[in-house]
Every structure is written in C-alpha cells, then in structure tokens.
Amino acid sequence: MKLESKFYNELKRITPQIRWTRIENTSVFGTPDLLGYTNSGRFFTVELKVSRSNKVNLSPHQIAFHITHPKNSFILVNALGQRSAKLYAGSAVRELVDSGLVLEPLRLGLDACGLFFTELGA
C-alpha cells in the first residue's frame, strides 16, 4: 500500500464522524485528494502529501487550486522525518511552497488535525 493511502486510512480511522470521499481525478488536474463533509453540513477539501524532507511537492495545478479556492481547502502533510502530521490552510499554499515544513502549521499531529476537521462548522 502506498504511503499516501496509509495516511488516508489513518485519517479516516480517527475521524469516523466525517464522511470522506476520495477523489481520483485524472481529468481536472490539481483537484485535492479528499472531499470531507461534517455532520453540520460543511464541505471542505484536503490535499494529502507525504514528505521525507522539509519540502512539500505540490504541482502548479495543485498550487493554483488552493490559490483560487482559499477557503475550506487544506493541505495535510505527513512529515516522515519529523514523525508528525502538519495541517496548513489552502490560503497558505504559496508560503508552504516557499518555506516548506518550517512554516507554522494550523495543527500539529494527526489527532489534532482530525479534531480540527471534526470541529469545522460546529
């Protein structure tokens, strides 16, 4: 199983109250990996990334998506070298590309990220 798939399965396991839709899209480049739906009726998107270094590899299409959809979009990075998940707002995509994982995340740790998603729209 690929690292990103394992990351998704772990996120799904800790957030059973969120309805996740995995988006496998080859026709619209840059579309995030996940569509989340909270119990309060709020939709949001999540781009999943796994990084072995400080750099987060986002394609120009992924960057453009977050620039044009700055609200309710997120980038969740599994920082393997740091053994931690880091959550960033889509609106911070330029800073994330420029600074890498030294950029201060919205949440640190997968449990904290899952709680953040669960509380969206609460």
GILINMO-V825766 format. One record per residue. N is the residue number from 1. RES is the residue in three letters. PSI is psi in whole degrees, 0 to 359 (NA if undefined). NEAR is the number of other ideal C-beta (glycine too) atoms within 10 Angstrom. Layout:
n->N res->RES psi->PSI near->NEAR
n->N res->RES psi->PSI near->NEAR
This chain:
n->1 res->MET psi->137 near->7
n->2 res->LYS psi->153 near->8
n->3 res->LEU psi->320 near->14
n->4 res->GLU psi->324 near->13
n->5 res->SER psi->319 near->12
n->6 res->LYS psi->319 near->12
n->7 res->PHE psi->314 near->20
n->8 res->TYR psi->314 near->20
n->9 res->ASN psi->322 near->10
n->10 res->GLU psi->318 near->14
n->11 res->LEU psi->314 near->22
n->12 res->LYS psi->321 near->15
n->13 res->ARG psi->321 near->10
n->14 res->ILE psi->355 near->14
n->15 res->THR psi->60 near->20
n->16 res->PRO psi->341 near->10
n->17 res->GLN psi->356 near->9
n->18 res->ILE psi->135 near->20
n->19 res->ARG psi->112 near->13
n->20 res->TRP psi->138 near->17
n->21 res->THR psi->120 near->11
n->22 res->ARG psi->124 near->11
n->23 res->ILE psi->112 near->13
n->24 res->GLU psi->89 near->6
n->25 res->ASN psi->117 near->10
n->26 res->THR psi->1 near->6
n->27 res->SER psi->334 near->5
n->28 res->VAL psi->98 near->9
n->29 res->PHE psi->143 near->12
n->30 res->GLY psi->351 near->18
n->31 res->THR psi->132 near->17
n->32 res->PRO psi->163 near->22
n->33 res->ASP psi->327 near->21
n->34 res->LEU psi->145 near->20
n->35 res->LEU psi->122 near->15
n->36 res->GLY psi->147 near->21
n->37 res->TYR psi->120 near->15
n->38 res->THR psi->165 near->18
n->39 res->ASN psi->336 near->12
n->40 res->SER psi->1 near->9
n->41 res->GLY psi->19 near->7
n->42 res->ARG psi->131 near->14
n->43 res->PHE psi->148 near->13
n->44 res->PHE psi->161 near->19
n->45 res->THR psi->152 near->20
n->46 res->VAL psi->126 near->24
n->47 res->GLU psi->122 near->23
n->48 res->LEU psi->135 near->20
n->49 res->LYS psi->146 near->22
n->50 res->VAL psi->128 near->18
n->51 res->SER psi->134 near->18
n->52 res->ARG psi->355 near->10
n->53 res->SER psi->190 near->11
n->54 res->ASN psi->337 near->13
n->55 res->LYS psi->142 near->12
n->56 res->VAL psi->117 near->22
n->57 res->ASN psi->104 near->10
n->58 res->LEU psi->135 near->19
n->59 res->SER psi->161 near->10
n->60 res->PRO psi->325 near->10
n->61 res->HIS psi->320 near->11
n->62 res->GLN psi->319 near->22
n->63 res->ILE psi->314 near->17
n->64 res->ALA psi->321 near->14
n->65 res->PHE psi->312 near->22
n->66 res->HIS psi->331 near->25
n->67 res->ILE psi->318 near->14
n->68 res->THR psi->347 near->10
n->69 res->HIS psi->67 near->16
n->70 res->PRO psi->345 near->13
n->71 res->LYS psi->143 near->8
n->72 res->ASN psi->27 near->15
n->73 res->SER psi->142 near->20
n->74 res->PHE psi->157 near->25
n->75 res->ILE psi->121 near->26
n->76 res->LEU psi->118 near->27
n->77 res->VAL psi->128 near->25
n->78 res->ASN psi->102 near->22
n->79 res->ALA psi->94 near->20
n->80 res->LEU psi->317 near->13
n->81 res->GLY psi->332 near->10
n->82 res->GLN psi->356 near->13
n->83 res->ARG psi->47 near->8
n->84 res->SER psi->151 near->16
n->85 res->ALA psi->142 near->23
n->86 res->LYS psi->133 near->25
n->87 res->LEU psi->133 near->20
n->88 res->TYR psi->145 near->24
n->89 res->ALA psi->145 near->17
n->90 res->GLY psi->330 near->24
n->91 res->SER psi->346 near->14
n->92 res->ALA psi->15 near->18
n->93 res->VAL psi->320 near->23
n->94 res->ARG psi->315 near->11
n->95 res->GLU psi->322 near->13
n->96 res->LEU psi->318 near->24
n->97 res->VAL psi->319 near->18
n->98 res->ASP psi->318 near->8
n->99 res->SER psi->336 near->14
n->100 res->GLY psi->204 near->15
n->101 res->LEU psi->2 near->19
n->102 res->VAL psi->345 near->7
n->103 res->LEU psi->135 near->16
n->104 res->GLU psi->122 near->10
n->105 res->PRO psi->162 near->21
n->106 res->LEU psi->318 near->15
n->107 res->ARG psi->150 near->18
n->108 res->LEU psi->127 near->15
n->109 res->GLY psi->139 near->14
n->110 res->LEU psi->321 near->20
n->111 res->ASP psi->317 near->12
n->112 res->ALA psi->322 near->15
n->113 res->CYS psi->316 near->24
n->114 res->GLY psi->318 near->23
n->115 res->LEU psi->319 near->13
n->116 res->PHE psi->311 near->15
n->117 res->PHE psi->320 near->24
n->118 res->THR psi->324 near->17
n->119 res->GLU psi->357 near->10
n->120 res->LEU psi->129 near->17
n->121 res->GLY psi->7 near->14
n->122 res->ALA psi->NA near->8
